[in-house]
Amino acid sequence: MLAGGIADRAALRERLRHVYWVGGGSGAGKSTIARRIAAEHGLRLYATDDVMADHARRTTPDGAPLLHRFMAMTMDERWVSRSPDAMLDSFHWFRGEGFDLIVDDLLHVPREPGVLVEGFRLLPRLVAPLLSARDRAVWLLPTPPFRQAVFAARGGSASGFLATTSDPERALRNLLERDRMFTDVLRAETQRLALPALEVDGSMTEQDLARRVARMFGL
């Protein structure tokens, strides 16, 4: 779907011109900001985190080899025994597997009143060809201290899936480092593609950040 010719890409951009995109690093507050903007401006919300399980079921080992390799791993193999570099390089969503399913879903969502899609799976290099205008997308880039504070507020390694590993503290360190590197990748991509991005360091309230993103969208 995404590999068609110039005419196909132009047609796809036209079909998605009602879509606003909020990507960024994990823990940046994308979901909260998107919910605020969608509620205040009457937009339909599409959260990519919510459809990950469905998308995994819709893939095949040939079509999404990294995803199916990840699904076959134990929790320790996923989060404890591998280096953050290996985790970054092999994480399926970071490599764009399943992005075509996001696009397919969006093409079947009613155009009115507009759609706000959010999630870390919105890689700049994949979203850029779909934009009818640069001001239809923004990436939120959390600083490491901000992300650490978010995880601490959520209970750190003692809660969630990390608690099911044999070494939750190491799993948390690996996860934080992997996601720090992922945010650096997003920062480099948005700069290279001249796409809008905002550093999230806690200096703005959620309300102020939501208002700033809405203004960037022209809402």
SESENU-299917 format. One record per atom (N, C-alpha, C): x, y, z; residue number from 0; residue in three letters. Coordinates in Angstrom, 2 decimals, decimal comma. Each point is the difference from the previous one (the first is absolute). Layout:
N
- X  Y  Z  NUM  ALA
...
REM end
This chain:
219
- 0,81  -1,21  0,00  0  MET
- -0,81  1,21  0,00  0  MET
- 0,85  1,26  0,00  0  MET
- 1,10  0,01  0,80  1  LEU
- 0,80  1,19  0,16  1  LEU
- 1,11  0,09  -1,03  1  LEU
- 0,16  -1,01  -0,83  2  ALA
- 1,12  -0,02  -0,94  2  ALA
- -0,43  0,32  -1,41  2  ALA
- -1,19  0,58  -0,21  3  GLY
- -0,50  0,29  -1,32  3  GLY
- 0,71  1,16  -0,64  3  GLY
- -0,44  0,38  -1,22  4  GLY
- 0,61  1,09  -0,72  4  GLY
- -0,41  1,35  0,53  4  GLY
- 0,47  1,05  -0,71  5  ILE
- -0,27  1,37  0,44  5  ILE
- -1,50  0,27  0,01  5  ILE
- -0,70  -0,45  -1,05  6  ALA
- -1,45  0,23  -0,06  6  ALA
- -0,72  -0,70  1,15  6  ALA
- 0,43  -1,23  0,33  7  ASP
- -0,61  -0,74  1,10  7  ASP
- 0,22  0,72  1,33  7  ASP
- 1,21  0,49  0,21  8  ARG
- 0,30  0,70  1,26  8  ARG
- -0,80  1,29  0,10  8  ARG
- -0,16  0,70  -1,11  9  ALA
- -0,80  1,23  0,01  9  ALA
- -1,45  -0,31  0,34  9  ALA
- -0,52  -1,08  -0,56  10  ALA
- -1,38  -0,40  0,29  10  ALA
- -0,15  -0,38  1,46  10  ALA
- 1,00  -0,68  0,55  11  LEU
- -0,05  -0,41  1,41  11  LEU
- 0,05  1,22  0,90  11  LEU
- 0,86  0,97  -0,32  12  ARG
- 0,06  1,23  0,79  12  ARG
- -1,36  0,70  0,00  12  ARG
- -0,66  0,03  -1,14  13  GLU
- -1,30  0,64  -0,09  13  GLU
- -1,02  -0,73  0,87  13  GLU
- 0,04  -1,32  0,01  14  ARG
- -0,95  -0,79  0,78  14  ARG
- 0,25  0,14  1,50  14  ARG
- 1,22  0,43  0,38  15  LEU
- 0,34  0,11  1,42  15  LEU
- 0,18  1,45  0,45  15  LEU
- -0,46  0,94  -0,79  16  ARG
- 0,21  1,40  0,34  16  ARG
- -0,80  0,43  1,23  16  ARG
- -0,97  -0,79  0,42  17  HIS
- -0,80  0,30  1,19  17  HIS
- 0,66  -0,53  1,28  17  HIS
- 1,19  -0,60  -0,13  18  VAL
- 0,68  -0,66  1,13  18  VAL
- 1,07  0,92  0,58  18  VAL
- 0,05  0,08  1,33  19  TYR
- 1,07  0,66  0,73  19  TYR
- 0,82  -1,09  0,70  19  TYR
- 1,32  0,17  0,04  20  TRP
- 0,89  -1,03  0,51  20  TRP
- 0,80  0,50  1,19  20  TRP
- -0,03  -0,73  1,12  21  VAL
- 0,83  0,32  1,17  21  VAL
- 0,86  -1,22  0,30  21  VAL
- 1,26  0,07  -0,36  22  GLY
- 0,94  -1,07  0,29  22  GLY
- 0,96  0,41  1,11  22  GLY
- 0,99  -0,84  0,23  23  GLY
- 1,01  0,36  1,00  23  GLY
- 0,46  -1,16  0,84  23  GLY
- 0,90  0,29  0,90  24  GLY
- 0,56  -1,01  0,87  24  GLY
- -0,98  -0,46  1,06  24  GLY
- 0,23  -1,19  0,52  25  SER
- -0,85  -0,55  1,05  25  SER
- 0,13  0,84  1,26  25  SER
- -1,14  0,27  0,64  26  GLY
- 0,02  0,78  1,24  26  GLY
- -0,03  1,49  -0,21  26  GLY
- -0,21  0,45  -1,25  27  ALA
- 0,00  1,44  -0,27  27  ALA
- -1,34  0,66  0,29  27  ALA
- -1,03  -0,79  0,27  28  GLY
- -1,32  0,56  0,26  28  GLY
- -0,87  0,08  -1,24  28  GLY
- 0,34  -0,76  -1,03  29  LYS
- -0,75  0,05  -1,26  29  LYS
- -1,48  -0,31  0,20  29  LYS
- -0,29  -1,06  0,74  30  SER
- -1,39  -0,42  0,19  30  SER
- -0,81  1,07  0,72  30  SER
- 0,57  0,57  1,04  31  THR
- -0,70  1,03  0,77  31  THR
- -0,25  1,24  -0,84  31  THR
- 1,04  0,44  -0,72  32  ILE
- -0,11  1,18  -0,83  32  ILE
- -1,03  -0,23  -1,11  32  ILE
- 0,07  -1,18  -0,63  33  ALA
- -0,92  -0,30  -1,09  33  ALA
- -1,44  -0,03  0,49  33  ALA
- -0,23  -0,60  1,16  34  ARG
- -1,37  -0,05  0,54  34  ARG
- -0,53  1,41  0,26  34  ARG
- 0,85  0,86  0,54  35  ARG
- -0,42  1,38  0,27  35  ARG
- -0,39  0,70  -1,30  35  ARG
- 0,87  -0,11  -1,00  36  ILE
- -0,25  0,71  -1,26  36  ILE
- -1,24  -0,55  -0,69  36  ILE
- -0,13  -1,32  -0,02  37  ALA
- -1,15  -0,62  -0,65  37  ALA
- -1,30  0,44  0,67  37  ALA
- 0,00  0,02  1,34  38  ALA
- -1,21  0,39  0,72  38  ALA
- -0,34  1,47  -0,21  38  ALA
- 1,02  0,85  0,02  39  GLU
- -0,25  1,44  -0,09  39  GLU
- -0,37  0,44  -1,42  39  GLU
- 0,43  -0,77  -1,01  40  HIS
- -0,22  0,43  -1,38  40  HIS
- -0,90  -0,96  -0,78  40  HIS
- -0,62  -0,94  0,71  41  GLY
- -0,98  -0,86  -0,63  41  GLY
- 0,57  -0,95  -1,04  41  GLY
- 1,20  -0,50  0,23  42  LEU
- 0,63  -0,92  -0,93  42  LEU
- -0,17  -1,44  0,46  42  LEU
- -0,02  -0,91  -0,94  43  ARG
- 0,01  -1,42  0,32  43  ARG
- 1,42  -0,40  0,39  43  ARG
- 0,16  -0,78  1,07  44  LEU
- 1,32  -0,42  0,47  44  LEU
- 0,30  -1,42  -0,43  44  LEU
- 1,19  -0,20  -0,57  45  TYR
- 0,48  -1,34  -0,36  45  TYR
- 1,34  -0,19  0,70  45  TYR
- 0,01  -0,87  1,02  46  ALA
- 1,22  -0,26  0,78  46  ALA
- 0,65  -1,28  -0,51  46  ALA
- 1,20  0,11  -0,50  47  THR
- 0,65  -1,18  -0,60  47  THR
- 0,33  -1,06  1,04  47  THR
- 0,19  0,40  1,26  48  ASP
- 0,25  -1,00  1,05  48  ASP
- -1,20  -0,95  0,14  48  ASP
- -1,19  0,54  -0,18  49  ASP
- -1,21  -0,79  0,21  49  ASP
- -0,20  -1,09  -1,04  49  ASP
- 0,65  0,14  -1,14  50  VAL
- -0,22  -0,97  -1,08  50  VAL
- 1,21  -0,92  -0,22  50  VAL
- 0,99  0,07  0,88  51  MET
- 1,20  -0,81  -0,20  51  MET
- -0,31  -1,49  0,01  51  MET
- -0,84  -0,46  0,94  52  ALA
- -0,32  -1,42  0,07  52  ALA
- -0,74  -0,44  -1,26  52  ALA
- -0,94  0,82  -0,45  53  ASP
- -0,74  -0,32  -1,22  53  ASP
- 0,94  -0,03  -1,20  53  ASP
- 0,90  0,95  -0,09  54  HIS
- 0,93  0,03  -1,12  54  HIS
- 0,94  -1,20  0,03  54  HIS
- 0,42  -0,40  1,19  55  ALA
- 0,86  -1,19  0,11  55  ALA
- -0,71  -1,22  -0,55  55  ALA
- -1,29  -0,12  0,30  56  ARG
- -0,77  -1,14  -0,50  56  ARG
- -0,16  0,04  -1,52  56  ARG
- 0,04  1,19  -0,57  57  ARG
- -0,20  0,15  -1,44  57  ARG
- 1,28  -0,15  -0,81  57  ARG
- 1,13  -0,21  0,67  58  THR
- 1,27  -0,15  -0,70  58  THR
- 0,35  -1,48  -0,17  58  THR
- 0,98  -0,25  -0,85  59  THR
- 0,55  -1,35  -0,20  59  THR
- 1,49  0,05  0,28  59  THR
- 0,62  -1,15  0,28  60  PRO
- 1,45  -0,03  0,22  60  PRO
- 0,79  0,55  -1,19  60  PRO
- -0,50  -0,22  -1,20  61  ASP
- 0,70  0,53  -1,18  61  ASP
- -0,15  1,51  -0,11  61  ASP
- -1,18  0,50  0,34  62  GLY
- -0,25  1,42  -0,12  62  GLY
- 0,55  0,83  1,15  62  GLY
- 0,13  -0,59  1,18  63  ALA
- 0,49  0,70  1,19  63  ALA
- 0,92  -0,93  0,78  63  ALA
- 1,18  -0,31  -0,53  64  PRO
- 0,88  -0,98  0,64  64  PRO
- 0,50  0,42  1,38  64  PRO
- 0,30  1,29  0,18  65  LEU
- 0,48  0,45  1,31  65  LEU
- -1,08  -0,12  1,06  65  LEU
- -1,23  0,33  -0,36  66  LEU
- -1,11  -0,11  0,94  66  LEU
- -0,19  -1,44  0,44  66  LEU
- 0,01  -0,94  -0,93  67  HIS
- -0,25  -1,40  0,36  67  HIS
- 1,19  -0,59  0,76  67  HIS
- 1,19  0,48  -0,27  68  ARG
- 1,15  -0,42  0,80  68  ARG
- -0,14  0,50  1,43  68  ARG
- -0,45  1,26  0,16  69  PHE
- -0,21  0,59  1,32  69  PHE
- -1,08  -0,76  0,76  69  PHE
- -1,08  -0,35  -0,67  70  MET
- -1,10  -0,71  0,64  70  MET
- 0,42  -1,37  0,52  70  MET
- 1,03  -0,59  -0,63  71  ALA
- 0,46  -1,33  0,41  71  ALA
- 0,97  0,05  1,17  71  ALA
- 0,46  1,20  0,38  72  MET
- 0,98  0,14  1,08  72  MET
- -0,66  -0,09  1,37  72  MET
- 0,79  -0,40  1,00  73  THR
- -0,43  0,11  1,39  73  THR
- 0,14  1,46  0,43  73  THR
- -0,58  0,34  1,15  74  MET
- 0,11  1,37  0,50  74  MET
- 1,44  0,38  0,28  74  MET
- 0,80  -0,95  0,52  75  ASP
- 1,40  0,30  0,24  75  ASP
- 0,77  0,21  -1,30  75  ASP
- -0,33  -0,80  -1,01  76  GLU
- 0,67  0,19  -1,29  76  GLU
- -0,35  1,36  -0,61  76  GLU
- -1,18  0,45  0,26  77  ARG
- -0,41  1,31  -0,53  77  ARG
- 0,68  1,16  0,71  77  ARG
- 0,05  -0,07  1,35  78  TRP
- 0,32  1,20  0,76  78  TRP
- 1,24  -0,09  0,88  78  TRP
- 0,52  -1,19  0,26  79  VAL
- 1,11  -0,13  0,94  79  VAL
- 1,31  -0,42  -0,67  79  VAL
- -0,04  -1,04  -0,80  80  SER
- 1,24  -0,61  -0,49  80  SER
- 0,61  0,69  -1,21  80  SER
- -0,74  0,86  -0,67  81  ARG
- 0,54  0,68  -1,18  81  ARG
- 0,44  1,41  0,35  81  ARG
- 0,95  0,52  -0,79  82  SER
- 0,46  1,38  0,21  82  SER
- -1,05  0,97  -0,53  82  SER
- -0,01  1,24  0,51  83  PRO
- -0,93  1,00  -0,53  83  PRO
- 0,17  0,21  -1,51  83  PRO
- 1,26  -0,09  -0,47  84  ASP
- 0,23  0,17  -1,45  84  ASP
- -0,72  -1,08  -0,78  84  ASP
- 0,13  -1,24  0,46  85  ALA
- -0,67  -1,11  -0,69  85  ALA
- -1,51  0,14  0,09  85  ALA
- -0,49  0,46  1,14  86  MET
- -1,43  0,22  0,17  86  MET
- -0,51  1,06  -0,97  86  MET
- 0,77  1,06  -0,17  87  LEU
- -0,39  1,07  -0,91  87  LEU
- -0,02  -0,48  -1,45  87  LEU
- 1,07  -0,68  -0,40  88  ASP
- 0,14  -0,41  -1,40  88  ASP
- -1,03  -1,04  -0,42  88  ASP
- -0,48  -0,81  0,95  89  SER
- -0,88  -1,11  -0,37  89  SER
- -1,46  0,22  0,39  89  SER
- -0,32  1,17  0,58  90  PHE
- -1,39  0,20  0,43  90  PHE
- -0,87  0,31  -1,20  90  PHE
- -0,98  -0,83  -0,24  91  HIS
- -0,80  0,02  -1,22  91  HIS
- -0,68  1,33  -0,27  91  HIS
- -0,64  0,58  1,03  92  TRP
- -0,72  1,25  -0,24  92  TRP
- 0,97  1,13  -0,34  92  TRP
- 1,21  -0,04  0,58  93  PHE
- 0,99  1,02  -0,32  93  PHE
- 0,52  -0,12  -1,43  93  PHE
- -0,16  -1,16  -0,60  94  ARG
- 0,46  -0,23  -1,36  94  ARG
- -1,12  0,17  -1,03  94  ARG
- -1,17  0,36  0,47  95  GLY
- -1,10  0,30  -0,90  95  GLY
- -0,89  -1,16  -0,35  95  GLY
- 0,24  -1,18  0,60  96  GLU
- -0,89  -1,12  -0,28  96  GLU
- -1,42  0,32  0,48  96  GLU
- -0,98  -0,28  -0,84  97  GLY
- -1,39  0,25  0,36  97  GLY
- -0,48  1,42  -0,26  97  GLY
- 0,88  0,87  -0,49  98  PHE
- -0,45  1,38  -0,26  98  PHE
- -1,05  0,03  -1,10  98  PHE
- 0,11  -0,89  -0,97  99  ASP
- -1,01  -0,05  -1,07  99  ASP
- -1,39  -0,30  0,55  99  ASP
- -0,05  -0,73  1,13  100  LEU
- -1,30  -0,29  0,62  100  LEU
- -0,60  1,25  0,64  100  LEU
- 0,84  0,87  0,53  101  ILE
- -0,48  1,29  0,52  101  ILE
- -0,63  0,79  -1,14  101  ILE
- 0,70  0,08  -1,11  102  VAL
- -0,51  0,74  -1,15  102  VAL
- -1,32  -0,60  -0,49  102  VAL
- -0,04  -1,32  -0,08  103  ASP
- -1,21  -0,67  -0,44  103  ASP
- -1,17  0,32  0,91  103  ASP
- 0,24  -0,02  1,33  104  ASP
- -1,06  0,35  0,95  104  ASP
- -0,49  1,43  -0,24  104  ASP
- 0,95  0,93  -0,17  105  LEU
- -0,37  1,40  -0,16  105  LEU
- -0,80  0,24  -1,27  105  LEU
- 0,28  -0,77  -1,03  106  LEU
- -0,74  0,14  -1,25  106  LEU
- -1,45  -0,45  0,14  106  LEU
- -0,28  -0,75  1,05  107  HIS
- -1,37  -0,50  0,21  107  HIS
- -0,72  0,74  1,13  107  HIS
- 0,65  1,01  0,56  108  VAL
- -0,65  0,83  1,02  108  VAL
- -0,71  1,16  -0,70  108  VAL
- -1,24  0,33  0,40  109  PRO
- -0,70  1,14  -0,63  109  PRO
- 0,85  1,27  0,03  109  PRO
- -0,03  0,76  -1,07  110  ARG
- 0,82  1,21  -0,13  110  ARG
- -0,45  1,10  0,96  110  ARG
- -1,30  0,06  0,24  111  GLU
- -0,52  1,04  0,90  111  GLU
- -0,14  -0,58  1,39  111  GLU
- 0,37  0,73  1,04  112  PRO
- 0,39  1,42  0,03  112  PRO
- 1,51  0,21  -0,09  112  PRO
- 0,76  -0,95  -0,46  113  GLY
- 1,46  0,04  0,03  113  GLY
- 0,52  -1,01  0,99  113  GLY
- 1,23  -0,45  -0,21  114  VAL
- 0,59  -1,05  0,84  114  VAL
- 1,34  0,46  0,54  114  VAL
- 0,20  -0,24  1,28  115  LEU
- 1,30  0,23  0,63  115  LEU
- 0,57  -1,37  0,35  115  LEU
- 1,13  -0,35  -0,61  116  VAL
- 0,62  -1,30  0,24  116  VAL
- 1,26  0,24  0,82  116  VAL
- 0,22  -0,86  1,00  117  GLU
- 1,16  0,21  0,87  117  GLU
- 0,69  -1,32  0,32  117  GLU
- 1,29  0,08  0,27  118  GLY
- 0,75  -1,16  0,43  118  GLY
- 1,46  0,02  -0,44  118  GLY
- 0,81  -0,79  0,68  119  PHE
- 1,43  -0,04  -0,34  119  PHE
- 0,26  -0,70  -1,33  119  PHE
- -0,98  -0,75  -0,51  120  ARG
- 0,16  -0,72  -1,26  120  ARG
- 0,00  0,93  -1,21  120  ARG
- -0,31  1,27  0,21  121  LEU
- -0,07  0,96  -1,11  121  LEU
- 1,41  0,52  -0,30  121  LEU
- 0,76  -0,80  -0,72  122  LEU
- 1,38  0,36  -0,31  122  LEU
- 0,02  1,14  -1,03  122  LEU
- 0,82  1,02  0,21  123  PRO
- 0,00  1,15  -0,92  123  PRO
- 0,21  -0,38  -1,46  123  PRO
- 0,90  -0,92  -0,27  124  ARG
- 0,29  -0,37  -1,40  124  ARG
- -1,19  -0,68  -0,67  124  ARG
- -0,90  -0,60  0,80  125  LEU
- -1,18  -0,65  -0,56  125  LEU
- -1,19  0,96  -0,10  125  LEU
- -0,08  0,93  0,93  126  VAL
- -1,11  0,95  -0,01  126  VAL
- 0,21  1,10  -1,04  126  VAL
- 1,24  0,43  -0,18  127  ALA
- 0,29  1,14  -0,88  127  ALA
- -0,62  -0,12  -1,39  127  ALA
- 0,08  -1,16  -0,67  128  PRO
- -0,59  -0,09  -1,35  128  PRO
- -1,52  0,09  -0,01  128  PRO
- -0,63  -0,09  1,16  129  LEU
- -1,47  0,01  0,08  129  LEU
- -0,56  1,37  0,34  129  LEU
- 0,86  0,97  0,26  130  LEU
- -0,45  1,30  0,48  130  LEU
- -0,39  0,92  -1,16  130  LEU
- -1,20  0,53  0,09  131  SER
- -0,41  1,01  -0,97  131  SER
- 0,62  1,35  0,34  131  SER
- 0,39  0,17  1,26  132  ALA
- 0,67  1,23  0,45  132  ALA
- 0,84  -0,34  1,22  132  ALA
- 1,13  0,69  0,14  133  ARG
- 0,91  -0,29  1,12  133  ARG
- -0,64  0,27  1,35  133  ARG
- -0,95  0,93  0,06  134  ASP
- -0,59  0,34  1,30  134  ASP
- -1,09  -0,97  0,42  134  ASP
- -0,09  -1,15  -0,65  135  ARG
- -0,96  -1,03  0,39  135  ARG
- 0,63  -1,05  0,92  135  ARG
- 1,27  0,16  0,35  136  ALA
- 0,67  -0,99  0,83  136  ALA
- 0,97  0,68  0,97  136  ALA
- 0,20  -0,64  1,15  137  VAL
- 1,00  0,46  0,96  137  VAL
- 0,50  -1,20  0,78  137  VAL
- 1,27  0,06  0,40  138  TRP
- 0,59  -1,07  0,81  138  TRP
- 0,44  0,58  1,34  138  TRP
- -0,40  -0,68  1,08  139  LEU
- 0,34  0,41  1,36  139  LEU
- 1,21  -0,82  0,45  139  LEU
- 1,06  0,71  0,40  140  LEU
- 1,27  -0,65  0,31  140  LEU
- 0,33  0,18  1,48  140  LEU
- -0,23  -1,02  0,83  141  PRO
- 0,25  0,15  1,43  141  PRO
- 1,49  -0,02  0,33  141  PRO
- 0,41  0,86  0,92  142  THR
- 1,38  -0,06  0,48  142  THR
- 0,14  -1,22  0,93  142  THR
- 1,21  -0,54  0,15  143  PRO
- 0,18  -1,15  0,90  143  PRO
- -0,50  0,24  1,42  143  PRO
- 0,31  1,17  0,63  144  PRO
- -0,53  0,21  1,36  144  PRO
- -1,52  0,00  0,04  144  PRO
- -0,64  0,57  -1,01  145  PHE
- -1,46  0,03  -0,02  145  PHE
- -0,54  -1,42  -0,10  145  PHE
- 0,59  -0,80  -0,88  146  ARG
- -0,49  -1,37  -0,18  146  ARG
- 0,22  -0,82  1,27  146  ARG
- 1,13  0,17  0,67  147  GLN
- 0,27  -0,71  1,25  147  GLN
- -1,03  0,38  1,06  147  GLN
- -0,35  1,28  0,04  148  ALA
- -1,00  0,45  0,97  148  ALA
- -1,37  -0,62  -0,30  148  ALA
- -0,33  -0,12  -1,29  149  VAL
- -1,27  -0,62  -0,39  149  VAL
- -0,04  -1,44  0,47  149  VAL
- 1,09  -0,75  -0,23  150  PHE
- 0,01  -1,40  0,42  150  PHE
- -0,04  -0,14  1,52  150  PHE
- 0,68  0,90  0,70  151  ALA
- -0,03  -0,03  1,46  151  ALA
- -1,42  0,23  0,50  151  ALA
- -0,71  0,93  -0,64  152  ALA
- -1,37  0,27  0,41  152  ALA
- -0,92  -1,17  -0,28  152  ALA
- 0,34  -0,82  -0,99  153  ARG
- -0,81  -1,17  -0,34  153  ARG
- 0,35  -1,22  0,85  153  ARG
- 0,98  0,14  0,86  154  GLY
- 0,38  -1,10  0,87  154  GLY
- 1,33  -0,64  -0,35  154  GLY
- 0,70  0,55  -1,02  155  GLY
- 1,32  -0,51  -0,36  155  GLY
- -0,04  -1,46  -0,42  155  GLY
- 1,03  -0,73  0,37  156  SER
- 0,12  -1,40  -0,41  156  SER
- -0,92  -0,93  0,79  156  SER
- -0,62  0,53  1,06  157  ALA
- -0,83  -0,85  0,86  157  ALA
- -1,41  -0,20  -0,55  157  ALA
- -0,31  0,66  -1,10  158  SER
- -1,35  -0,12  -0,55  158  SER
- 0,05  -0,36  -1,47  158  SER
- -1,13  -0,44  -0,52  159  GLY
- -0,10  -0,29  -1,42  159  GLY
- 0,78  -1,23  -0,42  159  GLY
- 0,27  -0,07  -1,30  160  PHE
- 0,63  -1,21  -0,55  160  PHE
- 1,42  -0,20  0,49  160  PHE
- 0,70  1,07  0,40  161  LEU
- 1,38  -0,15  0,47  161  LEU
- 0,05  -0,84  1,28  161  LEU
- -1,05  0,07  0,80  162  ALA
- -0,03  -0,76  1,25  162  ALA
- -0,06  -1,50  -0,22  162  ALA
- -0,31  -0,42  -1,23  163  THR
- -0,09  -1,44  -0,29  163  THR
- 1,34  -0,58  -0,44  163  THR
- 1,05  0,83  -0,09  164  THR
- 1,32  -0,51  -0,36  164  THR
- 0,75  -0,45  1,25  164  THR
- 1,13  -0,68  -0,21  165  SER
- 0,79  -0,47  1,14  165  SER
- 0,83  1,13  0,62  165  SER
- 0,18  1,09  -0,71  166  ASP
- 0,81  1,12  0,49  166  ASP
- -0,67  1,31  -0,45  166  ASP
- -1,06  0,42  0,71  167  PRO
- -0,74  1,19  -0,42  167  PRO
- 0,85  1,27  -0,07  167  PRO
- 0,95  0,16  0,89  168  GLU
- 0,83  1,21  0,00  168  GLU
- 0,85  0,07  -1,27  168  GLU
- 0,60  -1,13  -0,37  169  ARG
- 0,79  -0,03  -1,23  169  ARG
- -0,89  0,19  -1,22  169  ARG
- -1,17  -0,61  0,03  170  ALA
- -0,94  0,16  -1,10  170  ALA
- -0,37  1,47  -0,18  170  ALA
- -0,22  0,71  1,11  171  LEU
- -0,35  1,41  -0,08  171  LEU
- 1,16  0,81  -0,57  171  LEU
- 1,23  -0,27  0,44  172  ARG
- 1,17  0,71  -0,54  172  ARG
- 0,11  -0,23  -1,50  172  ARG
- -0,18  -1,24  -0,41  173  ASN
- 0,08  -0,32  -1,43  173  ASN
- -1,09  0,75  -0,79  173  ASN
- -1,20  -0,01  0,55  174  LEU
- -1,12  0,65  -0,69  174  LEU
- 0,22  1,51  -0,11  174  LEU
- 0,43  0,63  1,08  175  LEU
- 0,23  1,44  -0,01  175  LEU
- 1,10  0,37  -1,00  175  LEU
- 1,06  -0,81  -0,06  176  GLU
- 1,09  0,30  -0,93  176  GLU
- -0,44  -0,24  -1,44  176  GLU
- -0,74  -1,08  -0,23  177  ARG
- -0,51  -0,26  -1,35  177  ARG
- -0,87  1,15  -0,47  177  ARG
- -0,90  0,47  0,86  178  ASP
- -0,91  1,05  -0,41  178  ASP
- 0,70  1,35  -0,11  178  ASP
- 1,06  0,21  0,78  179  ARG
- 0,81  1,22  -0,18  179  ARG
- 0,60  0,03  -1,40  179  ARG
- 0,55  -1,15  -0,42  180  MET
- 0,59  -0,07  -1,34  180  MET
- -1,07  0,15  -1,07  180  MET
- -1,18  -0,57  0,24  181  PHE
- -1,08  0,13  -0,97  181  PHE
- -0,40  1,47  -0,15  181  PHE
- -0,08  0,72  1,10  182  THR
- -0,32  1,43  -0,07  182  THR
- 1,06  0,75  -0,78  182  THR
- 1,27  -0,38  0,16  183  ASP
- 1,07  0,62  -0,79  183  ASP
- -0,20  -0,26  -1,49  183  ASP
- -0,45  -1,21  -0,34  184  VAL
- -0,28  -0,32  -1,40  184  VAL
- -1,12  0,90  -0,53  184  VAL
- -1,06  0,16  0,79  185  LEU
- -1,10  0,87  -0,41  185  LEU
- 0,46  1,44  -0,17  185  LEU
- 0,83  0,46  0,92  186  ARG
- 0,51  1,37  -0,08  186  ARG
- 0,79  0,20  -1,29  186  ARG
- 0,87  -0,96  -0,32  187  ALA
- 0,81  0,11  -1,22  187  ALA
- -0,88  -0,06  -1,25  187  ALA
- -1,02  -0,86  0,01  188  GLU
- -0,88  -0,12  -1,17  188  GLU
- -0,84  1,26  -0,21  188  GLU
- -0,55  0,55  1,07  189  THR
- -0,80  1,21  -0,17  189  THR
- 0,86  1,15  -0,49  189  THR
- 1,23  0,07  0,47  190  GLN
- 0,90  1,05  -0,47  190  GLN
- 0,35  -0,19  -1,47  190  GLN
- 0,30  -1,23  -0,38  191  ARG
- 0,38  -0,29  -1,39  191  ARG
- -1,15  0,27  -0,95  191  ARG
- -1,22  -0,31  0,43  192  LEU
- -1,17  0,16  -0,86  192  LEU
- -0,71  1,34  0,20  192  LEU
- 0,55  0,85  0,87  193  ALA
- -0,56  1,32  0,28  193  ALA
- -1,46  -0,10  0,47  193  ALA
- -0,22  -0,92  0,94  194  LEU
- -1,33  -0,21  0,57  194  LEU
- -0,09  0,62  1,40  194  LEU
- -1,16  0,46  0,41  195  PRO
- -0,15  0,64  1,31  195  PRO
- 0,26  -0,98  1,15  195  PRO
- 0,71  0,49  1,01  196  ALA
- 0,27  -0,81  1,20  196  ALA
- 0,09  0,93  1,20  196  ALA
- -0,40  -0,52  1,16  197  LEU
- 0,06  0,76  1,24  197  LEU
- 0,72  -0,81  1,06  197  LEU
- 0,96  0,61  0,68  198  GLU
- 0,66  -0,63  1,13  198  GLU
- -0,93  0,06  1,21  198  GLU
- -0,17  -1,12  0,67  199  VAL
- -0,87  -0,07  1,17  199  VAL
- 0,87  -0,22  1,23  199  VAL
- 0,09  1,02  0,85  200  ASP
- 0,87  -0,08  1,17  200  ASP
- -0,72  0,33  1,31  200  ASP
- -1,31  0,18  -0,07  201  GLY
- -0,76  0,31  1,20  201  GLY
- -0,12  1,48  0,29  201  GLY
- 0,57  0,84  -0,87  202  SER
- -0,07  1,44  0,25  202  SER
- -1,36  0,58  -0,35  202  SER
- -0,79  -0,75  -0,79  203  MET
- -1,36  0,42  -0,32  203  MET
- -1,00  -0,95  0,64  203  MET
- -1,14  0,51  0,39  204  THR
- -1,07  -0,86  0,49  204  THR
- -0,59  -0,78  -1,17  204  THR
- -0,72  -1,06  0,32  205  GLU
- -0,66  -0,78  -1,06  205  GLU
- -0,95  0,89  -0,80  205  GLU
- -0,72  0,87  0,69  206  GLN
- -0,95  0,87  -0,67  206  GLN
- 0,72  0,95  -0,96  206  GLN
- 1,12  0,57  0,45  207  ASP
- 0,75  0,93  -0,85  207  ASP
- 0,59  -0,73  -1,21  207  ASP
- 0,49  -1,23  0,24  208  LEU
- 0,56  -0,77  -1,10  208  LEU
- -1,08  -0,35  -1,02  208  LEU
- -1,17  -0,38  0,49  209  ALA
- -1,11  -0,32  -0,90  209  ALA
- -0,40  1,22  -0,82  209  ALA
- -0,04  1,16  0,63  210  ARG
- -0,36  1,22  -0,72  210  ARG
- 1,05  0,34  -1,06  210  ARG
- 1,26  -0,22  0,34  211  ARG
- 1,06  0,30  -0,97  211  ARG
- -0,09  -0,92  -1,21  211  ARG
- -0,24  -1,28  0,24  212  VAL
- -0,14  -0,95  -1,11  212  VAL
- -1,21  0,36  -0,85  212  VAL
- -1,11  0,34  0,66  213  ALA
- -1,22  0,38  -0,75  213  ALA
- 0,26  1,21  -0,87  213  ALA
- 0,75  0,98  0,52  214  ARG
- 0,33  1,18  -0,80  214  ARG
- 0,88  -0,37  -1,19  214  ARG
- 0,93  -0,94  0,22  215  MET
- 0,85  -0,45  -1,10  215  MET
- -0,83  -0,64  -1,09  215  MET
- -1,09  -0,67  0,38  216  PHE
- -0,91  -0,62  -0,96  216  PHE
- -0,95  1,00  -0,65  216  PHE
- -0,01  1,22  0,51  217  GLY
- -0,93  1,01  -0,52  217  GLY
- -1,41  -0,20  0,49  217  GLY
- -0,17  -0,67  1,14  218  LEU
- -1,34  -0,25  0,54  218  LEU
- -0,48  1,16  0,86  218  LEU
REM end
